[in-house]
């Protein structure tokens, strides 16, 4: 795996192994978590920093982010300018410490169950985030989105957007079930 092209504002997408990750996948699909690369000290698993919404918004190494994952990918953004990357990273770092909103997971599950966006549109929190909403809000600061409003976006929506837009994203496999 070549991590030399990874840049700040690229996205990390994983399928985790926890019970919560499995529940998220049951409702939304194969990817359970996303985060944003916010620093590249070196093109290694320990040199790349990922800011993400977990129990709160915090920064971990890429190695720590994927440690409990079956699969991990970098969604390398091909069309972002340096100014856009800097703005996305600044938005992400400004949210460090913001709380994670577990109830928003329930609203997303209800939306998926009933094929609507009513629950997240009416009841999702705007003062705290879940992982995909965090990425969506950060990208929204430069006028970009993943084809879904930030409060409705799931990790799978972000991954599917990258798959469907190869001119905008290159997908790098960081970890697969085989190793």
N, C-alpha and C positions, 0 to 999 in steps of 0.2 A: 504494500500500500504506500502510495506516494502522497505524503501530507505537505509537500513543499508548495502546493498552490493554495493551501488553506489561508484565508484572510479574515480579519475581523468583519463581522456581520454575516459570515456564512452560518448556516444552520446545522445543528447536530440533531439527528433523528434516530431514536432507538426503540427497540421493543424490549422492555424490561422484564424481569423474572418475578417480580413481587405479585402478591395477590391483587393489589390495586392496579398494577399494570395489566394483568390478565383481565380484570373487569373492564378496564378502559378499552382494551382490544375487543372484548366481547361486544361492546356497543358501537365502537367506531371503526375498527379494522386493525391491521397488522402493526401499526406504529403507536406506541403508548406515550411517548414523551419527546419533547423538542426543547432545545436551548439555543443560545446564540454564542458564537465564538466572539469573544471580546478582547482577546489578546493572543498574539502569537510570538512567544519569546523564542521558540525554536520549533521546527516542523516535526515535533515528536508528540507522543501521547501525553507526556508530562509537561511539555512546553506550550501546549495550546490551552488557553483558559476559556471556560464555557460558563456564561452567566445564564441562570435558569431559575424558573419558579419551582421550588420543591416545597418544603415546609414554609419557606419564605424565599424571596429572591436572593440568591447568593451565587458566588463564583467558585467553581471547582476546576481541577484539571480535566482534560479530556479522558485521561486514564481513569480517574475516579468516576466520571460521568458514565462511562461504558462498562465499569467493573461488573455490575449486576445485570448486564444486558445479553440477550441472545443474539441480537443483530444491532449494528450501529452504522450509521451513514453520515457523511458530511454532504450537505447540499451546498455546493460551491456556487455562489451567485456570480454569474458571468458578466452582467451588465451594470452592476453598481459602480458609480464613480467613487473616488476617494472621499469626496465631501459627503456623499450619501452613506458610505460605510462609517465615517466618523460620527455622523448624526445618529445613526442607528445604535452604535456602540454607546454614545453619550446618553441616549434615552434608556438603554439597558442598565448602565451603571447608575443612573439616577434613581432607579427603582430598587436598588439593593436594600434589603430589609423589609420591603413591602410584603404583606402577608399573603399566603396562599388561600384561595377560597374553595374549600372542598365542596361546598354546596353547589358551586357552578358546575362541578362534575355531574351532579344529580340532574341539573337543568339540561345539560347537554345529553345525558342519557335519555331524558324524557323527550327531547327534541328528536333524537334518533328513533326512539320507539314509535313516536306518533308522526314521524316524517314532517316536522314543522320546525320553525325557529321561534315559536311563540314563547316558550319557557325562558330561553336565554334572552330574548328581546325584552321581556317584561320583568324578569326576576334576577338576571345576572347582576352581580356586584360590579360597580365601576370603581370601587375603592381598593379592591384586591383582585388578584389574577390567578388563573391557572396557566400552565406552561405555554400552551398554544396561543392563548390570548396575549400573554406577555410578548411572544415573538411578533404577533400581529400588530400590537400597539407600537412596538419599536419600529417595525417596517412602515407603519402608517405615518410616522413622523416625517418621512420623506415622500409621502403620497403613494406608497405602494401597498398592495394587499395580496392575498392568496386566493382571490376570487370569492371570498366569503367575509362578511363583517367580522372584525376582530373578536367580538364577544361570542360569535358562533363557531369560529374556526377550531378545528380539532387537529391533533398531530397528523392524522391521516390526510386531512385536507391539504396541509402544507406539503407533505410528501407527494401526494398525487399531483399537486400543482407543479412541483419540480419535475415529476415524471412527464407531465403533459407539456412542459415548456423547456425542451432541451436547448433552445437558444438562450434561455435565461439561467439555467442551472445545470451543472455537471454533478452527477451523483457519484461519490467515492465511497466504496464499501470499506469500513474501518474494522468491522467485526462481523463474522458470519457464524452460523450454527456449527460449521466445521472448524472454527478456530478464530 
